[in-house]
């Protein structure tokens, strides 16, 4: 099938951003540290010592991942199959998304789903997994079938996104979706939309701070201004994947050892079987690759886990990550081709953040029983969905 004039350009921008964003963020973060513009003691992650040789290796890794991903993406076919659904079916899927989002909103008033250990095995945890996957899938379907949809679709998607916010990542997801849509609007709609996005974002930021840090810390951030918060938290927080990649190259992560990484992935699969069939008895620690990374970066008793990011996911466990890269390549190709318009770099950044759930944690998808793998497969199918043309 012949490509339209924007396909290859969009593919290049998306993959370039995914491959080199860690390099950019690491550079910014290390410059802030060098000129003492950020206080390292305020953020719990341990940064590896900087060596120019390791920085150069990181550049080569980013370039290698870029070449590999773009080569695969160009080679995979476009529109290999098509899934046709009616507009009524799409509408009911949107209603399921909205209802599940309202349910999560109500539950989150008394139970912090994402921050509670073992919540994935509860009803709210399962609903949140399904909701997150549907949010990405329906956003993709809408953007690739915009001519067969209307403004109510994106409103439902954005409302569903904003009412499930439980921290800064939720705000970033809302802003990413809103900005991607913003640049596809005509001039008059942009004026109204820009005002609305700013108002919602400001209000939601306070809600997110309060939800994650409590009212006192939230008030402190708002009173002291966002500049200190930007340097001491926002940039370090968004540089986590970059610092993890650099620590991996520096041999400071446990998973820098290939055989250890293999063991963690196998035991992670066993752990998930134990949770399902044996009430989680005799769990292996670290439970996941993400938890292993957090142990290395923050300490052995650190709760939760940290996704490795796209570049680290790719380079650390080849050739086993190859099938997941191919699935992502299909998604990148479908989206780039079917958008049928040039996307700017702000849209690319927003789109890549929307794709973060399906691209930043490939290693924890390898145990198969994984919410991330569900999201990846659903995004792949969504990129092949066509809404039936109105008669």
C-alpha positions in Angstrom: 0.0 0.0 0.0 1.3 3.5 -0.9 2.1 5.8 2.0 0.6 9.2 2.2 3.0 12.2 2.3 3.0 12.4 6.2 3.5 8.7 7.1 7.3 8.5 7.1 7.7 11.9 8.7 5.4 11.0 11.5 7.1 7.7 12.1 10.5 9.4 12.2 9.2 12.0 14.8 7.5 9.5 17.1 10.4 7.0 17.2 13.1 9.8 17.4 11.3 11.2 20.5 10.9 7.8 22.2 14.6 6.9 21.5 16.2 10.2 22.5 14.0 11.7 25.2 16.0 9.9 27.9 19.2 11.4 26.6 17.7 14.9 26.6 16.2 14.5 30.1 19.4 13.1 31.6 21.4 16.0 30.1 19.0 18.6 31.6 18.9 16.8 35.0 22.7 16.5 35.2 23.2 20.2 34.3 20.8 21.2 37.1 22.8 19.1 39.5 26.1 20.5 38.2 25.0 24.1 38.6 23.3 23.3 41.9 19.8 24.3 40.7 18.2 21.2 42.2 18.6 19.6 45.6 19.3 15.9 45.2 18.4 15.2 48.8 14.8 16.0 48.1 14.3 13.1 45.7 14.8 9.6 46.9 16.5 8.1 43.9 20.3 7.4 44.0 22.0 8.8 40.9 25.1 7.0 39.5 28.4 8.9 39.2 28.8 10.7 35.9 31.4 9.5 33.5 31.7 10.8 29.9 32.4 7.3 28.6 29.1 6.0 30.0 27.3 9.1 28.6 28.7 8.3 25.2 27.5 4.7 25.5 24.0 6.0 26.4 24.1 8.0 23.1 25.0 4.9 21.2 22.3 2.9 22.8 19.7 5.5 22.0 20.8 5.7 18.4 20.8 1.9 18.2 17.3 1.6 19.5 16.2 4.4 17.1 17.7 2.5 14.1 16.2 -0.8 15.2 12.7 0.6 15.8 12.5 2.7 12.7 13.7 -0.2 10.5 11.1 -2.6 11.9 8.3 0.1 11.7 9.1 0.8 8.1 9.1 -2.9 7.2 5.8 -3.9 8.9 2.7 -3.7 6.7 0.0 -1.1 7.2 -3.7 -2.1 7.4 -2.8 -5.7 7.5 -6.4 -6.3 8.7 -9.4 -4.1 9.5 -11.8 -4.3 12.4 -15.1 -2.6 11.6 -17.4 -1.5 14.4 -20.6 0.6 14.3 -20.8 4.0 15.8 -23.4 2.7 18.3 -20.9 0.1 19.5 -18.2 2.8 19.8 -20.7 4.9 21.8 -21.4 2.1 24.3 -17.6 1.5 24.7 -17.3 5.2 25.6 -20.2 4.8 28.1 -18.4 1.9 29.7 -15.2 4.0 30.0 -17.2 6.9 31.5 -19.0 4.7 34.0 -15.8 3.0 35.1 -14.1 6.3 35.5 -17.0 7.6 37.7 -16.6 4.4 39.8 -12.9 4.9 40.2 -13.5 8.6 41.1 -15.9 7.6 43.9 -13.6 4.8 45.2 -10.6 7.1 45.2 -12.2 9.3 47.8 -11.6 6.6 50.4 -9.1 4.2 48.8 -6.0 5.1 46.9 -6.1 2.3 44.4 -2.7 2.8 42.7 -0.8 3.3 45.9 -2.2 0.4 47.9 -0.2 -2.9 47.9 -2.1 -5.8 46.3 -4.9 -3.5 45.0 -4.6 -5.2 41.5 -6.4 -8.2 42.9 -9.3 -6.1 44.2 -12.4 -5.0 42.1 -11.3 -1.3 42.1 -7.8 -2.4 41.0 -9.1 -4.6 38.1 -11.5 -1.8 37.0 -8.6 0.7 37.0 -6.5 -1.7 34.8 -9.4 -2.1 32.3 -10.2 1.7 32.5 -6.6 2.6 31.7 -6.4 0.2 28.7 -9.8 1.4 27.4 -8.7 5.1 27.7 -5.7 4.6 25.4 -7.6 2.3 23.0 -10.6 4.6 22.6 -8.4 7.6 22.2 -6.6 5.9 19.4 -9.9 4.8 17.7 -11.2 8.4 17.9 -8.0 10.0 16.5 -7.9 7.5 13.6 -11.6 7.8 12.8 -12.1 11.5 13.5 -14.3 12.1 10.4 -16.8 9.5 11.6 -16.8 10.9 15.2 -17.9 14.1 16.8 -16.8 16.5 19.6 -18.8 14.5 22.2 -16.3 11.6 21.8 -13.2 13.5 22.9 -15.2 15.3 25.6 -16.1 11.9 27.2 -12.5 10.7 26.8 -11.1 13.8 28.5 -13.6 13.8 31.3 -12.9 10.1 31.9 -9.2 11.0 32.0 -9.5 13.9 34.4 -11.8 12.4 37.0 -9.5 9.4 37.5 -6.5 11.6 38.3 -4.6 10.3 41.3 -1.3 12.2 40.8 0.9 14.1 38.4 0.9 11.2 35.8 -2.8 11.5 35.5 -2.6 15.2 34.9 0.2 14.6 32.3 -2.1 12.1 30.5 -5.0 14.6 30.4 -2.7 17.4 29.1 -1.1 15.1 26.5 -4.5 14.0 25.1 -5.9 17.6 25.2 -2.9 19.1 23.5 -2.8 16.4 20.8 -6.5 17.2 20.0 -6.0 20.9 20.4 -3.6 21.1 17.4 -6.2 19.3 15.2 -8.9 21.9 15.9 -9.7 24.9 13.7 -8.8 28.4 14.9 -12.1 29.3 16.6 -12.2 26.1 18.6 -8.6 26.5 19.6 -9.3 29.8 21.4 -12.1 28.3 23.5 -10.3 25.1 24.1 -7.1 26.7 25.2 -8.9 28.6 28.0 -10.8 25.5 29.1 -7.6 23.3 29.1 -5.7 25.9 31.2 -8.6 26.2 33.8 -9.0 22.5 34.1 -5.3 21.8 34.4 -4.8 24.4 37.1 -7.7 23.1 39.2 -6.6 19.5 38.6 -3.0 20.2 39.6 -4.2 21.3 43.1 -6.3 18.2 43.3 -3.4 16.0 42.2 -1.0 17.5 44.7 -3.6 17.1 47.5 -4.3 13.5 46.5 -0.7 12.5 46.4 1.0 14.6 49.1 -1.8 15.7 51.4 -3.3 19.2 51.8 -0.4 20.7 53.8 2.3 19.7 51.2 -0.1 20.8 48.4 -0.5 24.2 50.0 3.3 24.5 50.4 3.8 23.9 46.7 1.2 26.4 45.7 2.5 29.0 48.1 6.2 28.7 47.4 5.6 28.7 43.6 6.1 26.1 40.9 9.7 27.0 40.0 11.3 25.3 42.9 8.9 22.4 42.5 9.9 22.2 38.8 13.6 22.0 39.5 13.4 19.8 42.6 10.7 17.4 41.7 9.2 17.7 38.2 12.4 17.4 36.2 13.9 14.8 38.5 10.7 12.8 38.3 10.5 12.9 34.5 14.2 12.0 34.4 13.8 8.7 36.3 13.8 6.6 33.1 16.9 8.4 31.9 18.7 8.0 35.2 17.8 4.3 35.3 19.2 3.8 31.8 22.4 5.6 32.8 22.6 3.4 36.0 22.1 0.3 33.9 25.0 1.3 31.6 27.1 2.1 34.7 26.4 -1.5 35.9 24.7 -0.1 39.1 21.4 -1.9 38.6 20.9 -5.5 39.6 19.3 -6.1 36.2 22.6 -5.0 34.5 23.4 -8.7 34.9 21.6 -10.5 32.1 21.2 -13.8 34.0 19.7 -12.0 37.0 17.2 -10.2 34.8 16.2 -13.5 33.3 15.7 -14.9 36.8 13.5 -11.9 37.9 11.3 -12.2 34.8 10.8 -16.0 35.3 10.1 -15.5 39.0 7.7 -12.7 38.2 5.7 -15.1 36.1 5.7 -17.6 38.9 4.7 -14.8 41.4 1.6 -14.0 39.3 0.5 -17.6 39.2 0.9 -17.7 43.0 -1.2 -14.6 43.4 -4.0 -16.1 41.2 -4.0 -19.7 42.5 -2.2 -19.7 45.9 -3.2 -16.4 47.6 0.3 -15.0 47.0 2.0 -17.6 49.2 5.9 -17.8 49.1 6.4 -14.8 46.7 9.8 -14.2 45.3 11.4 -10.8 45.9 11.8 -8.5 44.0 8.4 -9.3 42.6 8.9 -7.6 39.3 11.6 -6.0 37.1 10.2 -2.7 38.1 10.6 -3.5 41.8 14.1 -4.7 41.2 15.0 -1.4 39.6 13.5 0.5 42.5 15.5 -1.6 45.0 18.6 -0.6 43.2 17.7 3.1 42.8 16.1 3.7 46.2 16.8 0.9 48.6 15.7 -2.6 49.4 12.6 -1.6 51.4 11.2 0.8 48.7 7.5 0.2 48.0 6.1 -0.3 44.5 8.2 -0.4 41.4 9.6 1.8 38.5 9.1 1.1 34.8 12.4 0.9 33.0 11.5 3.1 30.0 11.6 2.3 26.3 15.3 2.3 25.5 16.3 0.3 28.7 13.4 -2.2 28.0 14.7 -2.8 24.5 18.5 -3.1 25.0 18.5 -5.0 28.3 16.7 -8.2 27.2 17.1 -8.7 23.4 16.1 -10.8 21.6 13.2 -11.6 23.9 11.8 -8.0 23.7 11.8 -8.2 19.9 8.1 -9.4 19.5 6.9 -6.5 21.7 8.9 -4.1 19.6 7.2 -5.5 16.5 3.7 -4.9 18.0 4.7 -1.4 18.9 6.0 -0.9 15.3 2.6 -1.9 14.0 0.9 0.7 16.2 3.4 3.5 15.2 2.9 2.6 11.5 -0.9 2.5 11.7 -1.2 5.8 13.7 1.3 7.6 11.4 -0.4 6.4 8.3 -4.1 6.8 9.3 -3.7 10.3 10.9 -3.2 11.5 7.3 -1.7 14.8 8.5 1.6 16.1 9.8 2.0 16.1 13.6 4.1 18.7 15.3 6.6 18.0 18.1 4.2 19.0 20.8 1.7 16.5 19.5 4.5 13.9 19.3 5.4 14.5 22.9 1.8 14.2 23.9 1.2 11.0 21.9 4.4 9.4 23.3 3.2 10.1 26.8 -0.2 8.5 26.0 1.8 5.5 24.7 4.0 5.4 27.8 1.8 2.7 29.4 2.5 0.4 26.4 6.1 1.3 25.6 7.9 2.1 28.9 7.5 -1.3 30.7 8.2 -4.0 28.1 10.2 -6.1 30.6 7.2 -6.5 32.9 5.1 -7.6 29.9 7.3 -10.6 29.3 5.8 -12.6 32.2 2.6 -12.6 30.0 0.2 -12.1 33.0 0.5 -8.3 32.8 -1.8 -5.2 32.7 0.7 -3.6 30.4 0.5 -6.4 27.9 -3.3 -6.1 28.0 -2.9 -2.4 27.2 -0.4 -3.1 24.4 -2.7 -5.7 22.7 -5.7 -3.5 23.0 -3.8 -0.5 21.5 -2.7 -2.7 18.6 -6.3 -3.8 17.9 -7.6 -0.2 18.3 -5.1 1.0 15.7 -6.8 -1.3 13.2 -10.4 -0.3 14.1 -12.5 1.5 11.5 -15.9 3.0 12.3 -18.5 2.2 9.8 -19.3 5.2 7.5 -22.6 6.9 8.2 -25.2 6.3 5.6 
